[in-house]
Amino acid sequence: MQKRLAGKIIAAVFMLCGIIFISSGKAQAQQGITLLGKDNNTYYCTNGKLNTNYNGMATDFSGKKYWFDYGVMARDKQVYDFDSDAWYWFDADGTMATNKDVYIPLSNEDRSQGKWVRYDKNGGMVKGEDYRYGGWYYFDTVTGEMIKGFVNIPDGTENGKWVYYDTINGQMHHGESCIDGNWYRFDDWTGKMVHGEYCTGDGKWYLYDNITGIMQHGTVYNNGSWYYYDEVTGVMQKGTVYHDGAWHYYDELTGILIASGNDATPDEGYFINMAKDCLDLQNQIRAEAGLAALSWDEELYQDIKIRGPEIAENFSHTRPDGRSCFSVVTVDYRTVGENIAAGYYSAGAVTEGWYNSEGHRKNMLNGSFTSAAVVCYKVKGSKYTWYWVTMFRG
Protein backbone atom coordinates (compact mmCIF):
# COMPACT_ATOMS: atom_id res chain seq x y z
CA MET A 1 0.00 0.00 0.00
CA GLN A 2 1.42 3.40 -0.95
CA LYS A 3 0.20 6.99 -0.59
CA ARG A 4 1.40 10.08 -2.46
CA LEU A 5 2.14 13.13 -0.33
CA ALA A 6 3.75 16.26 -1.87
CA GLY A 7 5.11 14.28 -4.78
CA LYS A 8 7.01 11.79 -2.50
CA ILE A 9 6.31 8.11 -1.90
CA ILE A 10 6.07 7.16 1.78
CA ALA A 11 6.28 3.45 2.66
CA ALA A 12 3.50 1.85 4.67
CA VAL A 13 4.34 1.46 8.34
CA PHE A 14 3.39 -1.48 10.60
CA MET A 15 3.24 -0.68 14.31
CA LEU A 16 4.40 -3.32 16.84
CA CYS A 17 4.04 -1.54 20.19
CA GLY A 18 7.12 0.62 20.09
CA ILE A 19 8.83 -1.37 17.34
CA ILE A 20 7.97 -0.32 13.77
CA PHE A 21 9.15 -2.08 10.62
CA ILE A 22 8.92 -0.06 7.39
CA SER A 23 8.35 -2.41 4.49
CA SER A 24 10.51 -0.47 1.98
CA GLY A 25 12.23 2.84 1.40
CA LYS A 26 14.79 4.75 3.44
CA ALA A 27 15.17 4.30 7.17
CA GLN A 28 13.25 7.10 8.87
CA ALA A 29 13.91 8.17 12.44
CA GLN A 30 10.96 7.90 14.83
CA GLN A 31 11.09 8.35 18.57
CA GLY A 32 11.38 5.10 20.56
CA ILE A 33 11.04 2.82 17.55
CA THR A 34 13.09 0.45 15.41
CA LEU A 35 13.21 0.85 11.63
CA LEU A 36 14.11 -1.48 8.76
CA GLY A 37 16.37 0.44 6.41
CA LYS A 38 17.28 0.06 2.76
CA ASP A 39 20.40 -1.98 3.66
CA ASN A 40 18.13 -4.65 5.23
CA ASN A 41 19.38 -3.91 8.72
CA THR A 42 17.06 -3.08 11.58
CA TYR A 43 18.01 -0.11 13.76
CA TYR A 44 17.29 1.20 17.20
CA CYS A 45 16.16 4.81 17.60
CA THR A 46 16.11 7.16 20.57
CA ASN A 47 14.38 10.53 20.68
CA GLY A 48 13.71 10.47 16.98
CA LYS A 49 17.27 9.66 15.94
CA LEU A 50 19.12 6.48 15.01
CA ASN A 51 21.03 5.45 18.12
CA THR A 52 24.29 3.86 16.97
CA ASN A 53 25.53 3.67 20.55
CA TYR A 54 22.76 1.44 21.84
CA ASN A 55 23.81 -2.05 23.00
CA GLY A 56 21.30 -4.32 24.69
CA MET A 57 17.85 -5.89 24.67
CA ALA A 58 14.61 -4.59 23.20
CA THR A 59 11.17 -6.18 23.62
CA ASP A 60 8.11 -5.87 21.38
CA PHE A 61 4.46 -5.87 22.46
CA SER A 62 4.21 -9.69 22.17
CA GLY A 63 7.13 -10.22 24.51
CA LYS A 64 9.66 -11.22 21.84
CA LYS A 65 13.14 -10.04 22.62
CA TYR A 66 15.80 -8.66 20.30
CA TRP A 67 19.42 -7.56 20.68
CA PHE A 68 21.15 -4.52 19.27
CA ASP A 69 24.88 -3.97 18.76
CA TYR A 70 25.62 -0.28 18.28
CA GLY A 71 22.05 0.27 17.21
CA VAL A 72 21.94 -2.59 14.68
CA MET A 73 19.69 -5.63 15.37
CA ALA A 74 21.63 -8.89 15.85
CA ARG A 75 20.58 -11.70 13.50
CA ASP A 76 21.72 -15.33 13.44
CA LYS A 77 24.15 -14.47 16.19
CA GLN A 78 25.26 -15.54 19.67
CA VAL A 79 25.38 -12.74 22.24
CA TYR A 80 26.75 -12.46 25.78
CA ASP A 81 24.79 -10.15 28.06
CA PHE A 82 26.87 -8.79 30.94
CA ASP A 83 23.82 -7.63 32.86
CA SER A 84 22.36 -11.14 33.14
CA ASP A 85 25.72 -12.93 32.86
CA ALA A 86 24.29 -15.30 30.23
CA TRP A 87 24.64 -16.27 26.59
CA TYR A 88 21.74 -15.92 24.16
CA TRP A 89 21.06 -16.73 20.54
CA PHE A 90 19.12 -14.54 18.13
CA ASP A 91 17.65 -16.17 15.05
CA ALA A 92 17.72 -14.90 11.48
CA ASP A 93 14.59 -12.80 12.11
CA GLY A 94 16.24 -11.20 15.14
CA THR A 95 14.09 -12.92 17.79
CA MET A 96 15.68 -14.52 20.81
CA ALA A 97 15.79 -18.34 20.65
CA THR A 98 13.87 -20.00 23.49
CA ASN A 99 13.27 -23.66 24.29
CA LYS A 100 15.24 -24.88 21.31
CA ASP A 101 18.51 -26.44 20.22
CA VAL A 102 20.70 -24.34 17.96
CA TYR A 103 23.70 -25.28 15.83
CA ILE A 104 26.39 -22.61 16.05
CA PRO A 105 29.05 -22.92 13.32
CA LEU A 106 32.64 -21.90 13.93
CA SER A 107 32.23 -19.55 10.98
CA ASN A 108 29.63 -18.71 8.36
CA GLU A 109 32.16 -19.65 5.67
CA ASP A 110 32.55 -23.22 7.00
CA ARG A 111 29.42 -24.48 8.75
CA SER A 112 30.62 -28.11 8.82
CA GLN A 113 32.24 -27.49 12.20
CA GLY A 114 30.51 -26.03 15.19
CA LYS A 115 28.56 -26.97 18.30
CA TRP A 116 25.01 -27.74 19.35
CA VAL A 117 23.73 -25.71 22.28
CA ARG A 118 20.36 -25.42 24.00
CA TYR A 119 18.46 -22.38 25.20
CA ASP A 120 15.89 -22.54 27.99
CA LYS A 121 12.47 -20.91 28.17
CA ASN A 122 14.06 -17.58 29.12
CA GLY A 123 16.56 -17.76 26.26
CA GLY A 124 19.53 -18.50 28.51
CA MET A 125 22.10 -21.06 27.39
CA VAL A 126 21.70 -24.39 29.21
CA LYS A 127 24.76 -25.78 30.99
CA GLY A 128 25.18 -29.08 32.83
CA GLU A 129 22.49 -31.80 32.87
CA ASP A 130 19.12 -31.10 31.26
CA TYR A 131 16.04 -33.33 30.89
CA ARG A 132 14.05 -32.80 27.72
CA TYR A 133 12.43 -34.73 24.86
CA GLY A 134 12.05 -37.79 27.09
CA GLY A 135 15.73 -38.12 28.00
CA TRP A 136 18.81 -36.64 29.67
CA TYR A 137 21.42 -34.47 27.97
CA TYR A 138 24.61 -32.81 29.17
CA PHE A 139 26.02 -29.45 28.13
CA ASP A 140 29.55 -28.27 28.83
CA THR A 141 29.52 -26.15 31.96
CA VAL A 142 31.71 -23.49 30.32
CA THR A 143 30.93 -23.43 26.59
CA GLY A 144 27.40 -24.88 26.69
CA GLU A 145 28.26 -27.35 23.93
CA MET A 146 26.09 -30.50 23.82
CA ILE A 147 28.25 -33.43 24.89
CA LYS A 148 28.22 -36.63 22.82
CA GLY A 149 29.96 -39.97 23.30
CA PHE A 150 31.54 -41.23 26.53
CA VAL A 151 31.99 -38.69 29.29
CA ASN A 152 32.55 -38.63 33.03
CA ILE A 153 30.14 -36.26 34.75
CA PRO A 154 29.75 -35.32 38.43
CA ASP A 155 27.19 -37.28 40.44
CA GLY A 156 28.04 -36.29 44.01
CA THR A 157 30.70 -38.99 44.40
CA GLU A 158 34.48 -38.63 44.35
CA ASN A 159 34.92 -40.26 40.93
CA GLY A 160 31.73 -39.13 39.22
CA LYS A 161 30.03 -41.46 36.75
CA TRP A 162 30.78 -42.60 33.22
CA VAL A 163 27.83 -42.24 30.89
CA TYR A 164 27.26 -42.29 27.13
CA TYR A 165 25.42 -39.68 25.09
CA ASP A 166 24.23 -40.67 21.64
CA THR A 167 26.53 -39.38 18.91
CA ILE A 168 23.55 -38.37 16.75
CA ASN A 169 20.96 -36.77 19.06
CA GLY A 170 23.00 -36.41 22.27
CA GLN A 171 20.52 -38.29 24.49
CA MET A 172 21.88 -40.38 27.38
CA HIS A 173 21.83 -44.16 26.88
CA HIS A 174 20.24 -46.56 29.38
CA GLY A 175 20.23 -50.37 29.53
CA GLU A 176 22.21 -52.43 27.02
CA SER A 177 23.92 -50.55 24.19
CA CYS A 178 26.12 -51.72 21.34
CA ILE A 179 28.70 -49.00 20.65
CA ASP A 180 31.39 -49.39 17.99
CA GLY A 181 30.88 -53.15 17.99
CA ASN A 182 31.13 -53.60 21.78
CA TRP A 183 28.32 -54.16 24.26
CA TYR A 184 27.93 -51.99 27.36
CA ARG A 185 25.30 -51.67 30.05
CA PHE A 186 24.11 -48.41 31.59
CA ASP A 187 21.94 -48.11 34.69
CA ASP A 188 18.25 -47.97 33.78
CA TRP A 189 17.72 -44.83 35.88
CA THR A 190 21.01 -42.94 36.28
CA GLY A 191 22.68 -43.96 33.01
CA LYS A 192 25.86 -44.83 34.93
CA MET A 193 28.09 -47.33 33.10
CA VAL A 194 28.16 -50.77 34.74
CA HIS A 195 31.54 -52.27 35.69
CA GLY A 196 32.12 -55.77 37.07
CA GLU A 197 29.47 -58.45 37.58
CA TYR A 198 25.83 -57.71 36.80
CA CYS A 199 22.70 -59.83 37.24
CA THR A 200 19.53 -59.13 35.27
CA GLY A 201 16.01 -59.57 36.57
CA ASP A 202 15.76 -63.01 34.96
CA GLY A 203 18.81 -64.27 36.86
CA LYS A 204 21.39 -64.09 34.06
CA TRP A 205 24.91 -62.97 35.01
CA TYR A 206 27.19 -60.83 32.86
CA LEU A 207 30.67 -59.39 33.36
CA TYR A 208 31.71 -55.91 32.27
CA ASP A 209 35.36 -54.86 32.24
CA ASN A 210 36.32 -52.95 35.38
CA ILE A 211 37.97 -50.18 33.35
CA THR A 212 36.38 -50.00 29.90
CA GLY A 213 32.92 -51.32 30.79
CA ILE A 214 32.93 -53.63 27.74
CA MET A 215 30.89 -56.85 28.08
CA GLN A 216 33.15 -59.89 28.42
CA HIS A 217 32.86 -63.03 26.28
CA GLY A 218 34.53 -66.42 26.35
CA THR A 219 36.88 -67.67 29.08
CA VAL A 220 37.59 -65.06 31.76
CA TYR A 221 39.74 -65.15 34.90
CA ASN A 222 38.08 -63.06 37.61
CA ASN A 223 38.63 -62.84 41.35
CA GLY A 224 40.79 -65.96 41.45
CA SER A 225 38.50 -68.26 39.41
CA TRP A 226 37.78 -69.15 35.79
CA TYR A 227 34.38 -68.50 34.22
CA TYR A 228 32.91 -68.79 30.76
CA TYR A 229 30.61 -66.23 29.16
CA ASP A 230 28.69 -67.08 26.02
CA GLU A 231 30.52 -65.93 22.90
CA VAL A 232 27.37 -64.30 21.49
CA THR A 233 25.10 -63.27 24.36
CA GLY A 234 27.73 -62.75 27.09
CA VAL A 235 25.66 -64.74 29.61
CA MET A 236 27.66 -66.60 32.27
CA GLN A 237 27.50 -70.34 31.57
CA LYS A 238 26.80 -72.93 34.25
CA GLY A 239 26.82 -76.70 34.15
CA THR A 240 28.38 -78.58 31.23
CA VAL A 241 29.58 -76.46 28.31
CA TYR A 242 31.54 -77.36 25.20
CA HIS A 243 34.01 -74.72 24.02
CA ASP A 244 37.55 -74.45 22.73
CA GLY A 245 37.50 -78.09 21.60
CA ALA A 246 36.70 -79.65 24.98
CA TRP A 247 33.98 -80.14 27.58
CA HIS A 248 34.02 -78.08 30.76
CA TYR A 249 31.90 -78.18 33.88
CA TYR A 250 31.02 -74.93 35.70
CA ASP A 251 29.42 -74.82 39.12
CA GLU A 252 25.61 -74.70 38.80
CA LEU A 253 25.34 -71.80 41.29
CA THR A 254 28.54 -69.74 41.04
CA GLY A 255 29.63 -70.47 37.46
CA ILE A 256 33.19 -71.26 38.65
CA LEU A 257 35.07 -73.80 36.52
CA ILE A 258 35.15 -77.18 38.30
CA ALA A 259 36.50 -79.63 35.71
CA SER A 260 37.53 -79.92 32.05
CA GLY A 261 37.96 -82.74 29.56
CA ASN A 262 36.66 -86.26 30.29
CA ASP A 263 35.82 -85.34 33.87
CA ALA A 264 33.53 -82.50 32.80
CA THR A 265 30.42 -84.49 31.87
CA PRO A 266 28.74 -87.63 33.21
CA ASP A 267 28.50 -90.60 30.90
CA GLU A 268 24.74 -90.35 30.68
CA GLY A 269 22.07 -87.82 31.63
CA TYR A 270 20.13 -84.65 30.90
CA PHE A 271 21.69 -81.20 30.53
CA ILE A 272 18.95 -78.69 31.33
CA ASN A 273 21.10 -75.54 31.00
CA MET A 274 22.16 -76.52 27.50
CA ALA A 275 18.53 -77.27 26.68
CA LYS A 276 17.39 -73.83 27.84
CA ASP A 277 20.25 -72.16 25.97
CA CYS A 278 19.00 -73.92 22.85
CA LEU A 279 15.50 -72.46 23.30
CA ASP A 280 17.00 -69.00 23.87
CA LEU A 281 18.85 -69.24 20.57
CA GLN A 282 15.70 -70.37 18.75
CA ASN A 283 13.86 -67.39 20.24
CA GLN A 284 16.55 -65.07 18.90
CA ILE A 285 15.87 -66.43 15.43
CA ARG A 286 12.13 -65.99 15.93
CA ALA A 287 12.68 -62.39 17.06
CA GLU A 288 14.65 -61.63 13.90
CA ALA A 289 11.66 -62.97 11.94
CA GLY A 290 9.27 -60.74 13.87
CA LEU A 291 7.74 -63.59 15.91
CA ALA A 292 6.98 -63.73 19.62
CA ALA A 293 9.28 -65.71 21.89
CA LEU A 294 8.38 -69.24 22.96
CA SER A 295 8.07 -69.56 26.72
CA TRP A 296 9.77 -72.47 28.49
CA ASP A 297 7.08 -75.12 29.10
CA GLU A 298 8.02 -77.10 32.22
CA GLU A 299 4.99 -79.40 32.05
CA LEU A 300 5.79 -80.24 28.47
CA TYR A 301 9.43 -80.82 29.41
CA GLN A 302 8.47 -83.43 31.96
CA ASP A 303 6.37 -85.17 29.27
CA ILE A 304 9.09 -85.28 26.64
CA LYS A 305 12.17 -86.15 28.72
CA ILE A 306 11.62 -89.78 27.73
CA ARG A 307 12.24 -88.81 24.12
CA GLY A 308 15.98 -88.40 24.87
CA PRO A 309 16.60 -92.10 25.62
CA GLU A 310 14.09 -93.08 22.93
CA ILE A 311 15.87 -91.35 20.05
CA ALA A 312 19.19 -92.65 21.38
CA GLU A 313 17.70 -96.14 20.89
CA ASN A 314 15.82 -95.39 17.66
CA PHE A 315 16.47 -92.06 15.95
CA SER A 316 12.98 -91.45 14.60
CA HIS A 317 9.78 -89.48 15.17
CA THR A 318 8.22 -92.89 15.77
CA ARG A 319 8.70 -94.15 19.29
CA PRO A 320 10.36 -97.57 19.91
CA ASP A 321 6.91 -99.07 20.67
CA GLY A 322 5.59 -97.91 17.28
CA ARG A 323 3.49 -94.99 18.51
CA SER A 324 3.77 -91.39 17.29
CA CYS A 325 6.19 -89.08 19.06
CA PHE A 326 3.21 -86.90 20.04
CA SER A 327 1.80 -89.68 22.21
CA VAL A 328 4.19 -88.58 24.98
CA VAL A 329 2.38 -85.23 25.30
CA THR A 330 -0.21 -85.29 28.09
CA VAL A 331 -0.78 -81.53 28.42
CA ASP A 332 -3.52 -79.87 26.37
CA TYR A 333 -2.63 -78.42 23.00
CA ARG A 334 -4.22 -77.17 19.78
CA THR A 335 -1.14 -77.79 17.67
CA VAL A 336 2.18 -79.49 18.35
CA GLY A 337 5.45 -80.16 16.51
CA GLU A 338 8.73 -81.98 17.12
CA ASN A 339 12.33 -81.43 15.94
CA ILE A 340 15.00 -84.02 16.76
CA ALA A 341 18.76 -84.08 16.20
CA ALA A 342 21.79 -86.19 17.15
CA GLY A 343 25.54 -85.71 17.26
CA TYR A 344 25.54 -81.98 17.98
CA TYR A 345 27.67 -81.10 21.01
CA SER A 346 26.34 -77.59 21.73
CA ALA A 347 23.13 -75.56 21.75
CA GLY A 348 24.49 -73.29 19.06
CA ALA A 349 25.44 -76.13 16.75
CA VAL A 350 22.10 -77.94 16.94
CA THR A 351 20.12 -74.70 16.54
CA GLU A 352 22.11 -73.85 13.42
CA GLY A 353 21.53 -77.38 12.09
CA TRP A 354 17.77 -77.09 12.55
CA TYR A 355 17.70 -73.61 11.05
CA ASN A 356 19.49 -74.83 7.92
CA SER A 357 16.92 -77.59 7.39
CA GLU A 358 13.72 -76.36 5.76
CA GLY A 359 11.31 -78.63 7.63
CA HIS A 360 12.87 -78.01 11.02
CA ARG A 361 13.03 -74.26 10.35
CA LYS A 362 9.29 -74.21 9.61
CA ASN A 363 8.59 -75.61 13.07
CA MET A 364 11.00 -73.13 14.65
CA LEU A 365 9.30 -70.20 12.90
CA ASN A 366 5.70 -71.38 13.22
CA GLY A 367 3.71 -68.46 14.59
CA SER A 368 0.97 -70.69 16.02
CA PHE A 369 3.35 -72.13 18.65
CA THR A 370 3.49 -70.24 21.94
CA SER A 371 5.63 -72.46 24.20
CA ALA A 372 8.24 -75.19 23.89
CA ALA A 373 10.59 -77.50 25.78
CA VAL A 374 13.98 -78.84 24.77
CA VAL A 375 15.68 -82.07 25.83
CA CYS A 376 19.47 -82.36 25.73
CA TYR A 377 20.47 -85.96 26.50
CA LYS A 378 23.89 -87.69 26.52
CA VAL A 379 24.71 -91.37 26.27
CA LYS A 380 28.46 -91.97 26.16
CA GLY A 381 29.43 -94.82 23.85
CA SER A 382 26.22 -94.64 21.83
CA LYS A 383 26.19 -93.97 18.08
CA TYR A 384 25.87 -90.16 18.30
CA THR A 385 26.52 -89.48 22.05
CA TRP A 386 24.37 -86.32 22.10
CA TYR A 387 20.63 -86.24 21.42
CA TRP A 388 18.28 -83.27 21.14
CA VAL A 389 14.51 -82.82 21.06
CA THR A 390 12.41 -79.66 20.75
CA MET A 391 8.67 -80.09 21.23
CA PHE A 392 6.56 -77.05 20.27
CA ARG A 393 3.08 -76.41 21.63
CA GLY A 394 0.33 -73.99 20.65
Buried (B, 14 or more C-beta within 10 A) or exposed (E): EEEEEEEEEEBEBEEEEBBBBBEEBEBBBBEEBBBBBEEEEBBBBBEEEBBEEBBEBBEBEEEBBBBBBEBBBBBBBBBEBEEEEBBBBBBEEBBBBBEEBBEBEEEEEEEEEBBBBBBBEEBBBBBEBBEEEEBBBBBBEEEBBBBBEBBEBEBEEEEEBBBBBBEEEBBBBBEBBEBEEEBBBBBEEEBBBBBEBBEEEEEBBBBBBEEEBBBBBEBBEBEEBBBBBBEEBBBBBBBBBBBEEEBBBBEEEEBBBBEBEEEBBEEBBBBBBBBBBBBBBBBBBBEEEEBEBBEBBEEBBEBBBBBBBBBBBEBEBEBEEEEEBBEBBEEEBEEBBBBBBBBBBBBBBBBBBBBEBEEBBEBBBBEEBBBBBBBBBBBEEBEBBBBBBBBBBB
